[in-house]
Amino acid sequence: MYWEGNTAFVQMTGISDFIPENKGVVRMPYSNGLWIFNPVSKGVTEIIYQYQGDPGGNIPGWVANLFIVDGPYKTLIGMSEFALEMKLK
């Protein structure tokens, strides 16, 4: 994570051999992403999410597309819940 002014950037880079291979599991040979958090006004933050990945193997497009839509949404929900927990502590 790094900052430019009030804007936070979170860079994601996949490490394809971080976990040993498992038979029957498709690995992500390439993945790279970026989150940008830009405060717009008090209590309002613009969030930009960019991601590029290669799921490897023979994955149908409709399966890959499920993660394109659900992944960022579920991540934002989790981030929101985490932020609330931190605020309450």
MODELLER restraints for C-alpha pairs under 7 A, 6 or more apart:
rsr = mdl.restraints
at = mdl.atoms
rsr.add(forms.Gaussian(group=physical.xy_distance, feature=features.Distance(at['CA:1:A'], at['CA:8:A']), mean=6.93, stdev=0.5))
rsr.add(forms.Gaussian(group=physical.xy_distance, feature=features.Distance(at['CA:1:A'], at['CA:9:A']), mean=5.52, stdev=0.5))
rsr.add(forms.Gaussian(group=physical.xy_distance, feature=features.Distance(at['CA:1:A'], at['CA:10:A']), mean=4.47, stdev=0.5))
rsr.add(forms.Gaussian(group=physical.xy_distance, feature=features.Distance(at['CA:1:A'], at['CA:11:A']), mean=6.46, stdev=0.5))
rsr.add(forms.Gaussian(group=physical.xy_distance, feature=features.Distance(at['CA:2:A'], at['CA:8:A']), mean=5.90, stdev=0.5))
rsr.add(forms.Gaussian(group=physical.xy_distance, feature=features.Distance(at['CA:2:A'], at['CA:9:A']), mean=5.35, stdev=0.5))
rsr.add(forms.Gaussian(group=physical.xy_distance, feature=features.Distance(at['CA:2:A'], at['CA:10:A']), mean=6.71, stdev=0.5))
rsr.add(forms.Gaussian(group=physical.xy_distance, feature=features.Distance(at['CA:3:A'], at['CA:9:A']), mean=6.08, stdev=0.5))
rsr.add(forms.Gaussian(group=physical.xy_distance, feature=features.Distance(at['CA:6:A'], at['CA:38:A']), mean=6.87, stdev=0.5))
rsr.add(forms.Gaussian(group=physical.xy_distance, feature=features.Distance(at['CA:6:A'], at['CA:39:A']), mean=6.90, stdev=0.5))
rsr.add(forms.Gaussian(group=physical.xy_distance, feature=features.Distance(at['CA:7:A'], at['CA:37:A']), mean=5.63, stdev=0.5))
rsr.add(forms.Gaussian(group=physical.xy_distance, feature=features.Distance(at['CA:7:A'], at['CA:38:A']), mean=4.63, stdev=0.5))
rsr.add(forms.Gaussian(group=physical.xy_distance, feature=features.Distance(at['CA:7:A'], at['CA:39:A']), mean=6.74, stdev=0.5))
rsr.add(forms.Gaussian(group=physical.xy_distance, feature=features.Distance(at['CA:8:A'], at['CA:36:A']), mean=5.80, stdev=0.5))
rsr.add(forms.Gaussian(group=physical.xy_distance, feature=features.Distance(at['CA:8:A'], at['CA:37:A']), mean=5.07, stdev=0.5))
rsr.add(forms.Gaussian(group=physical.xy_distance, feature=features.Distance(at['CA:8:A'], at['CA:38:A']), mean=6.65, stdev=0.5))
rsr.add(forms.Gaussian(group=physical.xy_distance, feature=features.Distance(at['CA:9:A'], at['CA:34:A']), mean=6.97, stdev=0.5))
rsr.add(forms.Gaussian(group=physical.xy_distance, feature=features.Distance(at['CA:9:A'], at['CA:35:A']), mean=5.75, stdev=0.5))
rsr.add(forms.Gaussian(group=physical.xy_distance, feature=features.Distance(at['CA:9:A'], at['CA:36:A']), mean=4.68, stdev=0.5))
rsr.add(forms.Gaussian(group=physical.xy_distance, feature=features.Distance(at['CA:9:A'], at['CA:37:A']), mean=6.46, stdev=0.5))
rsr.add(forms.Gaussian(group=physical.xy_distance, feature=features.Distance(at['CA:10:A'], at['CA:34:A']), mean=5.62, stdev=0.5))
rsr.add(forms.Gaussian(group=physical.xy_distance, feature=features.Distance(at['CA:10:A'], at['CA:35:A']), mean=5.02, stdev=0.5))
rsr.add(forms.Gaussian(group=physical.xy_distance, feature=features.Distance(at['CA:10:A'], at['CA:36:A']), mean=6.51, stdev=0.5))
rsr.add(forms.Gaussian(group=physical.xy_distance, feature=features.Distance(at['CA:11:A'], at['CA:33:A']), mean=5.99, stdev=0.5))
rsr.add(forms.Gaussian(group=physical.xy_distance, feature=features.Distance(at['CA:11:A'], at['CA:34:A']), mean=4.61, stdev=0.5))
rsr.add(forms.Gaussian(group=physical.xy_distance, feature=features.Distance(at['CA:11:A'], at['CA:35:A']), mean=6.59, stdev=0.5))
rsr.add(forms.Gaussian(group=physical.xy_distance, feature=features.Distance(at['CA:12:A'], at['CA:32:A']), mean=5.50, stdev=0.5))
rsr.add(forms.Gaussian(group=physical.xy_distance, feature=features.Distance(at['CA:12:A'], at['CA:33:A']), mean=4.80, stdev=0.5))
rsr.add(forms.Gaussian(group=physical.xy_distance, feature=features.Distance(at['CA:12:A'], at['CA:34:A']), mean=5.89, stdev=0.5))
rsr.add(forms.Gaussian(group=physical.xy_distance, feature=features.Distance(at['CA:13:A'], at['CA:31:A']), mean=6.09, stdev=0.5))
rsr.add(forms.Gaussian(group=physical.xy_distance, feature=features.Distance(at['CA:13:A'], at['CA:32:A']), mean=4.59, stdev=0.5))
rsr.add(forms.Gaussian(group=physical.xy_distance, feature=features.Distance(at['CA:13:A'], at['CA:33:A']), mean=6.51, stdev=0.5))
rsr.add(forms.Gaussian(group=physical.xy_distance, feature=features.Distance(at['CA:14:A'], at['CA:30:A']), mean=6.36, stdev=0.5))
rsr.add(forms.Gaussian(group=physical.xy_distance, feature=features.Distance(at['CA:14:A'], at['CA:31:A']), mean=4.93, stdev=0.5))
rsr.add(forms.Gaussian(group=physical.xy_distance, feature=features.Distance(at['CA:14:A'], at['CA:32:A']), mean=6.05, stdev=0.5))
rsr.add(forms.Gaussian(group=physical.xy_distance, feature=features.Distance(at['CA:16:A'], at['CA:28:A']), mean=6.18, stdev=0.5))
rsr.add(forms.Gaussian(group=physical.xy_distance, feature=features.Distance(at['CA:16:A'], at['CA:29:A']), mean=5.07, stdev=0.5))
rsr.add(forms.Gaussian(group=physical.xy_distance, feature=features.Distance(at['CA:16:A'], at['CA:30:A']), mean=6.71, stdev=0.5))
rsr.add(forms.Gaussian(group=physical.xy_distance, feature=features.Distance(at['CA:26:A'], at['CA:56:A']), mean=6.49, stdev=0.5))
rsr.add(forms.Gaussian(group=physical.xy_distance, feature=features.Distance(at['CA:26:A'], at['CA:57:A']), mean=5.97, stdev=0.5))
rsr.add(forms.Gaussian(group=physical.xy_distance, feature=features.Distance(at['CA:27:A'], at['CA:55:A']), mean=6.46, stdev=0.5))
rsr.add(forms.Gaussian(group=physical.xy_distance, feature=features.Distance(at['CA:27:A'], at['CA:56:A']), mean=6.18, stdev=0.5))
rsr.add(forms.Gaussian(group=physical.xy_distance, feature=features.Distance(at['CA:28:A'], at['CA:54:A']), mean=5.95, stdev=0.5))
rsr.add(forms.Gaussian(group=physical.xy_distance, feature=features.Distance(at['CA:28:A'], at['CA:55:A']), mean=4.60, stdev=0.5))
rsr.add(forms.Gaussian(group=physical.xy_distance, feature=features.Distance(at['CA:28:A'], at['CA:56:A']), mean=5.74, stdev=0.5))
rsr.add(forms.Gaussian(group=physical.xy_distance, feature=features.Distance(at['CA:29:A'], at['CA:54:A']), mean=6.31, stdev=0.5))
rsr.add(forms.Gaussian(group=physical.xy_distance, feature=features.Distance(at['CA:29:A'], at['CA:55:A']), mean=6.75, stdev=0.5))
rsr.add(forms.Gaussian(group=physical.xy_distance, feature=features.Distance(at['CA:29:A'], at['CA:56:A']), mean=6.18, stdev=0.5))
rsr.add(forms.Gaussian(group=physical.xy_distance, feature=features.Distance(at['CA:30:A'], at['CA:53:A']), mean=5.37, stdev=0.5))
rsr.add(forms.Gaussian(group=physical.xy_distance, feature=features.Distance(at['CA:30:A'], at['CA:54:A']), mean=5.20, stdev=0.5))
rsr.add(forms.Gaussian(group=physical.xy_distance, feature=features.Distance(at['CA:31:A'], at['CA:52:A']), mean=5.77, stdev=0.5))
rsr.add(forms.Gaussian(group=physical.xy_distance, feature=features.Distance(at['CA:31:A'], at['CA:53:A']), mean=4.07, stdev=0.5))
rsr.add(forms.Gaussian(group=physical.xy_distance, feature=features.Distance(at['CA:31:A'], at['CA:54:A']), mean=6.37, stdev=0.5))
rsr.add(forms.Gaussian(group=physical.xy_distance, feature=features.Distance(at['CA:32:A'], at['CA:51:A']), mean=5.86, stdev=0.5))
rsr.add(forms.Gaussian(group=physical.xy_distance, feature=features.Distance(at['CA:32:A'], at['CA:52:A']), mean=5.40, stdev=0.5))
rsr.add(forms.Gaussian(group=physical.xy_distance, feature=features.Distance(at['CA:32:A'], at['CA:53:A']), mean=6.25, stdev=0.5))
rsr.add(forms.Gaussian(group=physical.xy_distance, feature=features.Distance(at['CA:33:A'], at['CA:50:A']), mean=5.43, stdev=0.5))
rsr.add(forms.Gaussian(group=physical.xy_distance, feature=features.Distance(at['CA:33:A'], at['CA:51:A']), mean=4.12, stdev=0.5))
rsr.add(forms.Gaussian(group=physical.xy_distance, feature=features.Distance(at['CA:33:A'], at['CA:52:A']), mean=6.15, stdev=0.5))
rsr.add(forms.Gaussian(group=physical.xy_distance, feature=features.Distance(at['CA:34:A'], at['CA:49:A']), mean=5.87, stdev=0.5))
rsr.add(forms.Gaussian(group=physical.xy_distance, feature=features.Distance(at['CA:34:A'], at['CA:50:A']), mean=5.19, stdev=0.5))
rsr.add(forms.Gaussian(group=physical.xy_distance, feature=features.Distance(at['CA:34:A'], at['CA:51:A']), mean=6.45, stdev=0.5))
rsr.add(forms.Gaussian(group=physical.xy_distance, feature=features.Distance(at['CA:35:A'], at['CA:48:A']), mean=5.71, stdev=0.5))
rsr.add(forms.Gaussian(group=physical.xy_distance, feature=features.Distance(at['CA:35:A'], at['CA:49:A']), mean=4.70, stdev=0.5))
rsr.add(forms.Gaussian(group=physical.xy_distance, feature=features.Distance(at['CA:35:A'], at['CA:50:A']), mean=6.56, stdev=0.5))
rsr.add(forms.Gaussian(group=physical.xy_distance, feature=features.Distance(at['CA:36:A'], at['CA:47:A']), mean=5.64, stdev=0.5))
rsr.add(forms.Gaussian(group=physical.xy_distance, feature=features.Distance(at['CA:36:A'], at['CA:48:A']), mean=5.02, stdev=0.5))
rsr.add(forms.Gaussian(group=physical.xy_distance, feature=features.Distance(at['CA:36:A'], at['CA:49:A']), mean=6.55, stdev=0.5))
rsr.add(forms.Gaussian(group=physical.xy_distance, feature=features.Distance(at['CA:37:A'], at['CA:45:A']), mean=6.41, stdev=0.5))
rsr.add(forms.Gaussian(group=physical.xy_distance, feature=features.Distance(at['CA:37:A'], at['CA:46:A']), mean=5.91, stdev=0.5))
rsr.add(forms.Gaussian(group=physical.xy_distance, feature=features.Distance(at['CA:37:A'], at['CA:47:A']), mean=4.84, stdev=0.5))
rsr.add(forms.Gaussian(group=physical.xy_distance, feature=features.Distance(at['CA:37:A'], at['CA:48:A']), mean=6.73, stdev=0.5))
rsr.add(forms.Gaussian(group=physical.xy_distance, feature=features.Distance(at['CA:38:A'], at['CA:45:A']), mean=5.52, stdev=0.5))
rsr.add(forms.Gaussian(group=physical.xy_distance, feature=features.Distance(at['CA:38:A'], at['CA:46:A']), mean=5.07, stdev=0.5))
rsr.add(forms.Gaussian(group=physical.xy_distance, feature=features.Distance(at['CA:38:A'], at['CA:47:A']), mean=6.42, stdev=0.5))
rsr.add(forms.Gaussian(group=physical.xy_distance, feature=features.Distance(at['CA:39:A'], at['CA:45:A']), mean=4.28, stdev=0.5))
rsr.add(forms.Gaussian(group=physical.xy_distance, feature=features.Distance(at['CA:39:A'], at['CA:46:A']), mean=6.10, stdev=0.5))
rsr.add(forms.Gaussian(group=physical.xy_distance, feature=features.Distance(at['CA:40:A'], at['CA:46:A']), mean=6.32, stdev=0.5))
